[in-house]
Amino acid sequence: MPDPIHSLPDQRQQHILERLARDGRVLAIDLARQLGLSEDTIRRDLRELAAAGLCRRVYGGALPCSPATGTLIQREGERPAHKAALGQAAAALIATIMQRGDVLFLDAGSTNMAIARALPPGLGISVVTNAPHVAAILVSTEDIELVMIGGRIDRGNGAALGARALRDLDAIRFDVAILGACAIGAASGLAAFDFEDAEFKRAAASRSASIVVAAVTNEKLDTAAPFRIIPAELVTHLVVEADAPGASVSALASLGMQVHRAGPPDGTSRSKASQ
């Protein structure tokens, strides 16, 4: 018999949110079994919570919403030391996996700006970006050929998006693509809050020869956003913070990607794969 309290939608949905906050995800079948209710009832609750912006539906259940919202300028000021550590680790990885003459796509985003700042001179690579802020950082970096994707600049994302940007992208192929993401999860993949942004990132990933690299802060792990970029299985290298939760790292590494932990925010970063 169902608990009488959980027969009331408000209390039941509050319980679901508490489970979501505690466990990082919920499955409809598990909730139905625990509460003695039908899966249809639980799925209806999840739909209502998602419509209210309190979770993101995924197949079979739900994930928390990613907190990675706000404009690029706002995000740049959030946890800068943590993003700098991620940037250093990602830059070290790039220097390891890329050869002279290779082409790198560096997406928009505050963490990717940190990567641009950390790229060492003398790499001998080409960097293609649709982000004016990234281009401004790299324009004086020695031995990097810089290519700027054009088009309408979306001020919130700090990136050129839309038809013109996609046409420019169509003429280029990449050896490595570094994608910015608002959320990442083993089930939900890489995702973004903006439709055009997700469309552009997806197109960039499809033009990368073999490697897609993402660097993400802890609050984006095991969360979801409305517009999927690529499945998590297509990410070959992922850079996470030094204290990224072990369960999240293990779930992503189990998909075949190499997960690299950055160093602590106030120390020297490292690029060591975690299995």
Salt bridges, closest charged atoms under 4 A:
ASP23 OD2 - ARG19 NE 3.09
ASP23 OD1 - ARG22 NE 2.78
ASP30 OD1 - ARG33 NH1 3.23
GLU39 OE1 - ARG43 NH1 3.14
ASP40 OD1 - ARG43 NH2 2.53
ASP45 OD2 - ARG12 NE 2.37
GLU76 OE2 - ARG117 NH2 2.85
ASP107 OD2 - LYS201 NZ 2.51
ASP143 OD2 - ARG100 NH2 2.95
ASP154 OD2 - ARG152 NH1 3.96
ASP168 OD1 - ARG164 NE 3.16
ASP170 OD1 - ARG207 NH2 2.71
GLU196 OE1 - ARG152 NH2 2.62
ASP197 OD1 - LYS201 NZ 3.39
GLU219 OE1 - ARG79 NH1 3.28
GLU241 OE2 - ARG79 NH1 2.87
GLU241 OE1 - HIS82 ND1 2.64
